Amino acid sequence: MTVVVVGNPKPMSRTRAAAEMVARKLTGVAPQHVIDVVDLGPGLLGWGDPAVAAAKEIVKSADSLVVASPTFKATYTGLLKLFLDQFGQGELNGITTYPLMLGASQIHALAPELTLRPVLVEIGASCPAPALYLLDSEYETSADLDKWLGLARRFVPQVSS
């Protein structure tokens, strides 16, 4: 099962569209679950919120996970950080995860590798492929995406039905 987590403060964002597209191109099927973190609202500010707990369980049940954020101040959003902080060290238990960030310029192309990937690994994700950075103006037609897919597809887990 593929799950997408989107940390954009805008609901139904371009980041979400890009993450769903990446998941579909990566696995050949649409993601089974999309968690738009903005929908979790104030429940992210504490611990024990039922909607946040349900979202965590969906994430923990994934075979493949795409975690996406726009680039804000050269890193991922605080909203995504609030959600990721809900997970304890190692809690993702080796789920194959693909960090994705969108930005307006190539100047921040290393942001997903340097900022998002480390926190995902800390909470137990396995990130075997390089993190992906796409320009938000051309994410649908990016040659970088095609090159990345060629590398990342070999790490997609085989899911038994």
N, C-alpha and C positions, 0 to 999 in steps of 0.2 A: 504494500500500500504506500502510495506517495502522498506526502503532506507538504503543503506550502505554508510558511509563516511569513507574514508581511508586517513590517514595522513602520509603515508610513502613517503620519498623523492624519492624512486625508483618506477617508473611506473610498474604496473602489478606485484606487490610484493607478497611475501608469506603472508604478513599482509592482503592484499586484498583477497587472496585465502581463508585465515582463516575466514575473516569477512563474505564473501559470504557463506561459508560453515555453519557458525554459524547461519546466517539469515535463510538459507534453513532448517537446522535442527530445528530451533526454531519455524518457522511458517509453515513448510511443503511445501513451494514454494520458488523458487529463488527470490531474491530481484528484484523489478521492476526497480530500479535505483541504480547505483553504481557511487558515486562521488569520483574519485581518485584525491584528492586535488592537487597533483603535476601537473596535467593537467591544472590547473587554472593559473599557472605561476605568472608573475609579477603583474597581476591584483589583487593579494592578498595584495600587498604593499600599497594600497590606498583604497579609497571608491568610489563606483559608477561604477566599471567595469561591463559591461553587462554579461560576462560569470559567474562572481562571483554572481551577482544578480540572474541569472537564477538558479544557483546551490542552492542558499539560498531558493528560491521559491520551488524547489523540496523538500528540507529538510523540509520546513514548511508545505508541503502538506502530509507528511508521517503520517501513523497510528503507525508504528513501525520504530525505527531508531537504527541501530547498528553503533557505532562510534569507529573506530579502529586505533591503532597506535602501532608501535614498541616501545620498551622501550629504550629511549636515556637518559643517565645520570640520571637514576632512575625516569624519568617522560615521558610524551608524547612529540612528536616532536614539534619543533618550527613551522614547516609547518602547522600542525594541529591547533596550537594556532593562527596563522594568519587567518585561516578560521573561527575558533570559535569567534575570536574578531570581525568579521563582524556582529555578532548577538547582538542585544541589550538585556538588562536585561529583562527576562521573554518572549522574543520573540518566543520561541519554544512552548509556550502556552500548556504545559502539555503533549507533545508527549511522548509516552512510549519509553524510550531509554535504550539501553544496552551498557555500556562502555566495551571495549575489548582492552587488550594490550597483545602483544607477547614479550617474552624475552628469553635470553639464559640461565637463571638460576632462581631458585626459590627465590633467595635473594631479588628480586624486586616484589614479588607476591602481595604486598599491593599497588603497584604504581597506578593501575587503580582506586582503591577505594579512595586513598588519594590525587591523583592529577587530574585525568580526570573527575571523577564523580562530584566533587564540581563545576568545571567550567560549566559542562553541566546543573547542577541544577541552577546555577546562570543565565543562559540564558533561563531558563524555562522548561527544560526537566524534565520529571518524570522518575526516575530511581528506580522502585520498587524492582528489584532483585539486589543482590550483583553484583558488577563489576566482570568481568571475566579476569583472567590472565592465559595464556597458554604458555608453552614452545614452542618456534618456531620449535624445532626439533621433536616434537611429537603432534602438535596441532590436527592432523587428528585422532589420536588414544587415546587421553587423557582421562583417567578415570575422571579427574576433569571436563572435558566438559560434560560427561554424567551425573554426579551429578548435575552440574549447570543447565543443560537443564531440569532436573526433577523439579527444583525449579522455573526456569524462565518461563517455558511454561505457568504457570497459570496466568501470567501477560500479555500475548500476547492479544492485543485488538481484539475483534470480528469485522471483517470488513464486512459491508453489500455490496452486489454486485448489 
